[in-house]
């Protein structure tokens, strides 16, 4: 009896993790198409991990608790469906209350995800211990996406000096990072020179040692600067979207008085 109760409890908890992982993975695929690099970028977003693996799991357990004493019936199914739809809307009502249209769009997506979470977790709860394997597999895939590098390049040739970085490529889809060491108070002036021979997209940004975006001040055509708030390695990140061509990054470090 004790063994049965333990297995039932484990299966219940694991089913929630299967629901979280399944919906998270489905959300990534449905919003980014068949693009591994974009999957990886989505899987790196910490708020999504909190939304699916923390909020969704805890809310689902709370909904189950509220209806625990009701016998299985069409009314219980309706109430559970209502609670899950409500849970899909709730975060966006709180976060986007000044944008009603945004709440409707995001809440609708959230509700679809919530109902899918309910269905997946309910079905997987009956399949212990296979649901545990499914939960681990989904989590493993998401972690591989989050920590893997799925940038694709062809005929990539790069060179770097103390004040520049240049790259030529036949194909660039993903991102490349150029680390630069700065001390607190130093100002980095950086200029980007892109040459593209197709319709691919490109972009850039700078992150500090914590991984946060750095606010840049525009000083000219594709030229920017910022002052380092602390010592550390700052990373110039260039991105390409099926791009062909070349890029040159030129920079200068100024030390304040």
C-alpha positions in Angstrom: 0.0 0.0 0.0 2.8 2.4 0.9 4.6 1.6 -2.3 1.4 2.2 -4.3 0.9 5.6 -2.6 4.6 6.6 -3.2 4.3 5.7 -6.9 1.0 7.6 -7.3 2.5 10.7 -5.7 5.6 10.5 -7.9 3.6 9.9 -11.0 1.4 13.0 -10.2 4.4 15.3 -9.7 6.2 13.9 -12.7 3.1 14.4 -14.9 3.2 18.1 -14.2 6.8 18.2 -15.3 5.9 16.3 -18.5 3.2 18.9 -19.1 5.6 21.8 -18.5 8.3 20.4 -20.7 5.9 19.3 -23.5 4.1 22.7 -23.7 7.4 24.6 -23.4 8.9 22.6 -26.2 5.7 22.9 -28.3 5.7 26.7 -27.7 9.3 27.0 -28.9 8.6 25.1 -32.1 5.3 26.7 -32.9 6.6 30.3 -32.5 10.0 29.8 -34.2 9.4 27.3 -37.0 12.0 24.7 -37.9 15.0 26.8 -36.9 17.4 25.3 -34.3 19.1 28.6 -33.6 15.8 30.4 -32.8 14.8 27.4 -30.7 18.0 27.8 -28.8 17.5 31.5 -28.3 14.0 30.9 -27.0 15.1 28.2 -24.6 17.7 30.7 -23.1 14.9 33.0 -22.0 14.7 32.6 -18.2 11.2 34.1 -17.9 9.9 31.2 -20.0 11.4 28.7 -17.6 9.7 30.4 -14.7 6.4 30.5 -16.6 6.3 26.9 -17.6 8.2 25.0 -14.9 7.3 27.2 -11.9 4.1 29.1 -12.4 2.3 26.5 -14.6 3.2 23.6 -12.3 2.2 25.4 -9.1 -1.0 26.8 -10.5 -2.0 23.4 -11.9 -1.5 21.8 -8.4 -3.5 24.6 -6.8 -6.4 24.0 -9.3 -6.3 20.3 -8.6 -6.4 21.0 -4.8 -9.4 23.3 -5.2 -11.4 20.6 -7.0 -10.1 17.6 -5.1 -13.3 16.7 -3.4 -15.6 17.0 -6.4 -16.5 13.7 -8.1 -15.5 13.2 -11.7 -18.3 14.7 -13.8 -18.9 17.0 -16.8 -19.2 19.9 -14.3 -15.8 19.1 -12.8 -14.3 19.1 -16.3 -15.9 22.4 -17.1 -14.6 23.9 -13.8 -11.1 22.6 -14.4 -11.2 24.0 -18.0 -12.3 27.4 -16.6 -9.5 27.4 -14.0 -6.9 26.6 -16.6 -8.1 29.2 -19.0 -8.1 31.7 -16.2 -4.6 30.7 -15.3 -3.5 31.3 -18.9 -4.8 34.8 -18.8 -3.9 35.8 -15.2 -0.1 36.6 -15.7 -0.8 38.9 -18.7 -3.6 40.7 -17.0 -1.1 41.6 -14.2 1.8 42.4 -16.5 0.1 44.0 -19.4 -3.0 45.7 -17.8 -2.3 48.9 -19.7 -2.6 47.1 -23.0 -6.0 45.4 -23.3 -5.3 44.2 -26.9 -2.0 42.7 -25.8 -3.7 41.0 -22.9 -6.2 39.4 -25.3 -3.5 38.1 -27.6 -1.1 36.9 -25.0 -3.9 35.6 -22.8 -5.3 33.6 -25.6 -1.9 32.0 -26.3 -1.5 31.4 -22.6 -4.9 29.8 -22.3 -4.1 27.4 -25.2 -0.8 26.5 -23.5 -2.6 26.0 -20.2 -5.3 23.7 -21.6 -2.5 21.7 -23.4 -0.6 21.5 -20.1 -3.7 20.0 -18.5 -4.3 17.5 -21.2 -0.6 16.3 -21.4 -0.2 16.1 -17.6 -3.6 14.2 -17.2 -2.7 11.7 -19.9 0.9 11.1 -18.7 -0.2 10.7 -15.0 -1.4 7.1 -15.9 1.9 5.9 -17.3 4.4 5.7 -14.4 7.3 5.2 -14.7 7.4 6.0 -18.4 6.3 9.5 -17.7 9.4 10.0 -15.6 11.6 9.1 -18.6 9.5 11.5 -20.8 10.0 14.3 -18.2 13.8 13.8 -18.1 14.0 13.6 -21.9 12.0 16.8 -22.4 14.1 18.6 -19.8 17.3 17.3 -21.3 16.3 18.5 -24.8 15.4 22.0 -23.4 18.8 22.2 -21.6 20.7 21.2 -24.7 18.9 23.9 -26.6 19.5 26.5 -23.9 23.2 25.8 -23.6 24.1 24.6 -27.1 25.5 26.7 -29.9 23.4 26.2 -33.1 25.0 29.0 -35.1 25.6 27.9 -38.7 28.4 29.4 -40.9 29.9 28.6 -44.2 33.3 29.8 -45.5 33.8 31.8 -42.4 37.0 33.8 -42.2 37.8 36.1 -39.4 40.6 38.2 -38.0 41.1 40.3 -34.9 43.5 43.0 -33.7 43.6 45.1 -30.5 41.1 47.5 -32.0 39.1 45.6 -34.7 37.3 42.4 -35.7 36.6 41.4 -39.3 34.7 38.5 -40.7 33.8 37.4 -44.2 31.3 34.6 -44.8 29.2 32.8 -47.5 26.5 32.1 -44.9 25.9 33.3 -41.4 22.8 32.3 -39.3 23.2 32.7 -35.6 25.5 34.8 -33.5 29.2 35.5 -32.8 30.7 37.1 -29.8 33.7 39.4 -29.6 34.9 39.8 -25.9 36.6 43.0 -24.8 38.1 43.6 -21.4 37.1 46.9 -19.8 37.7 48.6 -16.5 35.2 50.6 -14.5 34.9 54.1 -16.0 36.4 53.3 -19.3 34.4 54.3 -22.4 34.1 52.0 -25.4 33.5 53.6 -28.8 32.4 51.0 -31.4 31.5 51.2 -35.1 29.9 48.5 -37.2 30.4 48.2 -41.0 28.2 45.6 -42.6 28.3 44.6 -46.3 25.7 42.1 -47.4 25.2 40.5 -50.8 21.8 39.0 -50.2 18.5 39.8 -48.4 19.6 38.3 -45.0 19.2 40.2 -41.8 21.8 41.3 -39.3 22.0 43.0 -35.9 24.2 43.6 -32.9 24.1 44.4 -29.2 26.5 44.4 -26.3 26.2 42.4 -23.0 28.1 42.9 -19.8 29.7 40.1 -17.7 26.4 39.2 -16.1 24.8 38.8 -19.5 22.6 41.9 -19.3 22.2 44.2 -22.3 24.3 47.4 -22.2 22.5 50.7 -23.0 24.3 52.3 -26.0 24.4 55.9 -27.0 24.4 56.5 -30.8 27.2 58.7 -32.0 26.9 58.4 -35.7 26.0 56.0 -38.6 26.2 52.6 -36.9 28.6 54.0 -34.3 27.9 53.8 -30.6 29.5 54.2 -27.2 29.0 53.4 -23.5 30.8 53.7 -20.2 31.6 50.5 -18.2 29.9 50.4 -14.9 32.4 47.8 -13.5 35.4 45.8 -14.4 34.8 42.8 -16.6 34.5 41.2 -20.0 32.0 42.9 -22.2 30.8 41.0 -25.3 30.0 42.6 -28.6 27.4 40.2 -30.1 26.7 40.2 -33.9 23.8 38.3 -35.3 23.0 37.1 -38.8 19.8 35.8 -40.3 20.8 33.7 -43.3 23.2 36.5 -44.2 26.0 36.5 -46.9 28.7 39.1 -46.9 31.1 40.6 -44.3 31.2 42.7 -41.2 33.9 44.9 -39.6 33.8 46.1 -36.0 36.2 48.9 -35.1 36.5 50.2 -31.5 38.5 52.5 -29.3 38.8 52.4 -25.5 39.0 55.7 -23.7 40.0 56.0 -20.1 38.4 58.8 -18.1 40.3 61.1 -15.9 
